[in-house]
């Protein structure tokens, strides 16, 4: 006999763990490596998604303070991330298309970007100050969260906020599917990630169905992320096609990147349609059978 109710995953322990994990990664080395930077930024995105989930059940001051903290940590680390991503993207392209890459390297902009991306990691006063600032922000946030009462959250209100995130992601999907410009794809990815990270707390309602949807969204957001990384690389090169310019090697290089972007998008649309097709409700998508939570 199935129970007539189900308990969602508790939010406070998970949020506290996100903060602890970020602090541990930050303290692992004097200068966080590429993986640590990526993982900390993901933890901050998950933490912001949690705050959006509980926005209507906590004081405005608490929401703004903690949400602002997680956003500020992400902002500080964004430049670190951009440099590491350019480095990884260029390395992957060189491995996959060595001849095209070699010819394009004659371009001054690409040469400058390669030099910038290959700078060795080293401690500087600015970097040390940033690390210390992040450490202070997260320690204070962790202390505040520890003394917050988040055990009696209304699960129906949480489901309402999850539904709101689902509708926002659906809205962004329809926009970018009709107009797949980079800015629209980026917004869709952000909203889909919010929904993904919030879904974790609702797994007990229908574990297999929720995990299946999580898997689809994780895959499509990863492909959108790779698309975005390539778009940022093109922007960094300040590329604009000019028929009169003698830049055939760079033109070839950019077209190769465009082909890669097309490949990533082709993987996005089928999963996105199954999850975010208009007219669907979150109950149908996730297959919730137990609505008393």
C-alpha positions as CSV (number, residue, x, y, z in Angstrom):
1,X,0.0,0.0,0.0
2,X,1.4,3.4,-1.0
3,X,1.7,6.1,1.7
4,X,-0.7,9.0,1.4
5,X,2.1,11.5,1.8
6,X,5.8,12.0,1.0
7,X,8.5,14.1,2.6
8,X,10.7,16.3,0.4
9,X,14.4,16.5,0.9
10,X,15.3,19.0,3.6
11,X,16.7,22.2,2.3
12,X,18.8,23.6,5.1
13,X,21.3,20.7,5.3
14,X,21.8,20.7,1.5
15,X,22.4,24.5,1.4
16,X,24.8,24.3,4.3
17,X,26.7,21.5,2.5
18,X,27.0,23.6,-0.7
19,X,28.7,26.3,1.3
20,X,31.0,23.9,3.2
21,X,32.0,22.2,-0.1
22,X,32.8,25.6,-1.7
23,X,34.9,26.6,1.3
24,X,36.8,23.3,1.2
25,X,37.5,23.6,-2.5
26,X,38.7,27.2,-2.0
27,X,41.1,26.2,0.8
28,X,42.5,23.2,-1.1
29,X,45.2,25.1,-2.9
30,X,46.6,28.7,-2.6
31,X,45.4,29.3,-6.1
32,X,42.2,27.4,-7.1
33,X,42.7,25.3,-10.2
34,X,40.3,25.2,-13.2
35,X,38.2,22.3,-11.7
36,X,37.9,24.0,-8.4
37,X,36.8,27.3,-10.0
38,X,34.2,25.4,-12.1
39,X,32.9,23.4,-9.1
40,X,32.6,26.4,-6.8
41,X,30.7,28.3,-9.4
42,X,28.3,25.4,-9.8
43,X,27.8,25.3,-6.1
44,X,27.0,29.0,-6.1
45,X,24.4,28.5,-8.9
46,X,22.8,25.7,-6.9
47,X,22.7,27.9,-3.8
48,X,21.0,30.7,-5.7
49,X,18.5,28.2,-7.1
50,X,17.7,27.1,-3.5
51,X,17.2,30.7,-2.4
52,X,14.7,31.2,-5.3
53,X,12.9,28.1,-4.2
54,X,12.3,29.4,-0.7
55,X,11.9,33.1,-1.6
56,X,8.3,33.3,-0.4
57,X,9.0,31.6,2.9
58,X,12.0,33.6,4.2
59,X,12.4,37.3,5.2
60,X,13.3,39.5,2.3
61,X,16.5,40.6,4.1
62,X,17.6,37.0,4.4
63,X,16.9,36.3,0.7
64,X,18.7,39.4,-0.6
65,X,21.7,38.9,1.7
66,X,22.4,35.2,0.9
67,X,21.4,35.4,-2.7
68,X,23.6,38.5,-3.1
69,X,26.5,36.6,-1.4
70,X,26.3,33.7,-3.8
71,X,26.0,36.0,-6.8
72,X,29.0,38.0,-5.7
73,X,31.2,34.9,-5.3
74,X,30.3,33.9,-8.8
75,X,31.0,37.4,-10.1
76,X,34.5,37.4,-8.5
77,X,35.3,34.0,-10.0
78,X,33.9,34.7,-13.5
79,X,37.1,36.1,-14.9
80,X,39.0,33.1,-13.5
81,X,36.5,30.9,-15.2
82,X,36.6,32.7,-18.6
83,X,40.4,32.3,-18.8
84,X,40.3,28.6,-17.9
85,X,37.5,27.9,-20.4
86,X,39.3,29.7,-23.2
87,X,42.3,27.6,-22.4
88,X,40.4,24.3,-22.4
89,X,38.3,25.2,-25.5
90,X,41.4,26.1,-27.5
91,X,43.1,22.9,-26.4
92,X,40.2,20.8,-27.5
93,X,40.0,22.5,-30.9
94,X,43.7,22.1,-31.5
95,X,43.4,18.3,-30.7
96,X,40.3,17.9,-32.9
97,X,41.4,20.1,-35.9
98,X,45.2,20.4,-35.8
99,X,45.7,21.6,-39.4
100,X,42.9,24.3,-39.3
101,X,44.1,25.4,-35.8
102,X,47.7,25.6,-37.0
103,X,46.8,27.9,-39.9
104,X,44.5,30.1,-37.8
105,X,47.3,30.6,-35.2
106,X,48.9,33.1,-37.6
107,X,46.1,35.5,-36.7
108,X,47.2,38.1,-34.3
109,X,44.1,38.1,-32.1
110,X,44.2,34.3,-31.7
111,X,47.9,34.4,-31.0
112,X,47.2,37.0,-28.2
113,X,44.4,34.9,-26.8
114,X,46.6,31.8,-26.7
115,X,49.3,33.7,-24.8
116,X,46.8,35.1,-22.4
117,X,45.2,31.7,-21.8
118,X,48.5,29.9,-21.3
119,X,49.7,32.2,-18.5
120,X,50.8,30.1,-15.5
121,X,48.7,30.2,-12.4
122,X,50.5,32.3,-9.7
123,X,49.8,34.0,-6.5
124,X,49.4,37.8,-6.8
125,X,48.1,40.3,-4.2
126,X,44.9,40.8,-6.3
127,X,44.3,37.1,-6.5
128,X,45.0,36.6,-2.8
129,X,42.6,39.4,-1.9
130,X,39.9,37.9,-4.0
131,X,40.3,34.5,-2.4
132,X,40.2,36.0,1.0
133,X,37.1,38.0,0.1
134,X,35.3,34.8,-1.1
135,X,36.4,33.0,2.0
136,X,34.9,35.7,4.2
137,X,31.7,35.9,2.3
138,X,31.1,32.2,2.4
139,X,32.0,31.8,6.1
140,X,29.6,34.6,7.1
141,X,26.9,33.1,4.9
142,X,27.4,29.6,6.4
143,X,27.2,31.0,9.9
144,X,24.0,32.9,9.1
145,X,22.3,29.9,7.5
146,X,23.2,27.7,10.5
147,X,21.0,29.8,12.7
148,X,18.1,30.1,10.3
149,X,15.0,28.0,10.9
150,X,14.2,26.3,7.6
151,X,12.7,23.1,8.9
152,X,9.0,24.0,8.6
153,X,8.9,25.2,5.0
154,X,5.5,24.7,3.3
155,X,6.0,21.9,0.7
156,X,3.1,23.2,-1.4
157,X,4.7,26.6,-1.6
158,X,7.9,24.9,-2.7
159,X,6.1,23.1,-5.4
160,X,4.5,26.4,-6.5
161,X,8.0,27.9,-6.9
162,X,9.2,24.8,-8.7
163,X,6.3,25.2,-11.1
164,X,7.2,28.9,-11.6
165,X,10.8,27.9,-12.5
166,X,9.4,25.3,-14.9
167,X,7.2,27.9,-16.6
168,X,10.1,30.4,-16.9
169,X,12.3,27.7,-18.5
170,X,9.5,26.8,-20.9
171,X,9.1,30.5,-21.8
172,X,12.8,30.8,-22.5
173,X,12.9,27.6,-24.5
174,X,10.1,28.9,-26.8
175,X,11.9,32.2,-27.3
176,X,15.3,30.7,-28.2
177,X,13.8,27.9,-30.3
178,X,12.2,30.6,-32.5
179,X,15.2,32.8,-32.4
180,X,18.3,30.9,-31.4
181,X,20.6,33.8,-30.9
182,X,23.4,33.3,-28.3
183,X,21.8,35.7,-25.7
184,X,18.5,33.8,-25.9
185,X,20.2,30.4,-25.6
186,X,22.1,31.7,-22.6
187,X,19.0,32.8,-20.8
188,X,17.3,29.4,-21.5
189,X,20.3,27.6,-20.1
190,X,20.2,29.7,-16.9
191,X,16.5,29.1,-16.3
192,X,16.8,25.4,-17.2
193,X,19.6,25.1,-14.6
194,X,17.6,26.8,-11.9
195,X,14.8,24.2,-12.5
196,X,17.3,21.4,-12.6
197,X,18.9,22.3,-9.3
198,X,15.5,22.8,-7.6
199,X,14.3,19.4,-8.9
200,X,16.7,17.6,-6.6
201,X,14.6,18.4,-3.5
202,X,11.5,16.8,-5.2
203,X,13.0,13.4,-6.0
204,X,11.0,11.6,-3.3
205,X,7.8,12.4,-5.1
206,X,8.7,10.1,-8.0
207,X,12.4,9.2,-7.9
208,X,12.8,7.4,-11.3
209,X,10.7,10.0,-13.2
210,X,12.5,13.0,-11.6
211,X,15.9,11.6,-12.2
212,X,15.1,10.9,-15.8
213,X,14.1,14.6,-16.3
214,X,17.2,15.7,-14.4
215,X,19.3,13.6,-16.8
216,X,17.7,15.2,-19.8
217,X,18.1,18.8,-18.5
218,X,21.7,18.2,-17.4
219,X,22.6,17.0,-20.9
220,X,20.9,19.8,-22.7
221,X,22.4,22.5,-20.4
222,X,25.9,21.0,-20.8
223,X,25.5,21.2,-24.6
224,X,24.3,24.8,-24.3
225,X,27.3,25.5,-22.1
226,X,29.7,24.2,-24.8
227,X,27.9,26.3,-27.4
228,X,28.3,29.3,-25.2
229,X,32.0,28.7,-24.6
230,X,32.5,28.7,-28.3
231,X,30.5,31.8,-28.7
232,X,32.6,33.6,-26.0
233,X,35.7,32.5,-27.9
234,X,34.5,34.0,-31.1
235,X,33.7,37.2,-29.2
236,X,37.1,37.3,-27.7
237,X,38.6,37.1,-31.2
238,X,36.4,40.1,-32.2
239,X,35.7,38.3,-35.4
240,X,33.7,39.9,-38.2
241,X,33.6,38.5,-41.7
242,X,35.1,40.8,-44.3
243,X,35.2,39.7,-47.9
244,X,38.0,42.1,-48.7
245,X,40.2,41.0,-45.8
246,X,43.0,38.6,-46.2
247,X,42.0,36.4,-43.2
248,X,41.0,33.1,-44.9
249,X,42.6,31.0,-42.2
250,X,40.6,32.7,-39.5
251,X,37.4,32.5,-41.6
252,X,38.0,28.7,-41.9
253,X,38.6,28.5,-38.1
254,X,35.4,30.3,-37.3
255,X,33.3,28.2,-39.7
256,X,34.7,25.1,-38.0
257,X,33.6,26.5,-34.6
258,X,30.1,27.3,-36.1
259,X,29.9,23.6,-37.2
260,X,30.7,22.6,-33.6
261,X,28.0,24.9,-32.3
262,X,25.5,23.4,-34.7
263,X,26.4,19.9,-33.5
264,X,25.8,20.9,-29.8
265,X,22.5,22.5,-30.6
266,X,21.3,19.5,-32.5
267,X,21.7,17.6,-29.2
268,X,19.7,20.2,-27.3
269,X,16.4,20.4,-29.1
270,X,15.0,16.9,-28.8
271,X,15.4,16.8,-25.0
272,X,14.3,20.4,-24.6
273,X,11.1,19.6,-26.6
274,X,10.2,16.6,-24.5
275,X,10.6,18.5,-21.2
276,X,9.6,22.1,-22.1
277,X,7.1,21.7,-24.9
278,X,4.3,24.3,-24.4
279,X,1.0,22.9,-23.0
280,X,2.6,20.5,-20.6
281,X,2.2,20.8,-16.8
282,X,4.9,20.1,-14.3
283,X,2.8,17.3,-12.8
284,X,2.6,15.6,-16.2
285,X,6.3,16.1,-17.0
286,X,7.5,14.7,-13.6
287,X,4.7,12.1,-13.2
288,X,3.9,13.1,-9.7
289,X,1.3,10.7,-8.3
290,X,1.4,11.8,-4.6
291,X,0.3,15.4,-4.3
292,X,0.0,15.5,-0.5
293,X,3.5,16.5,0.6
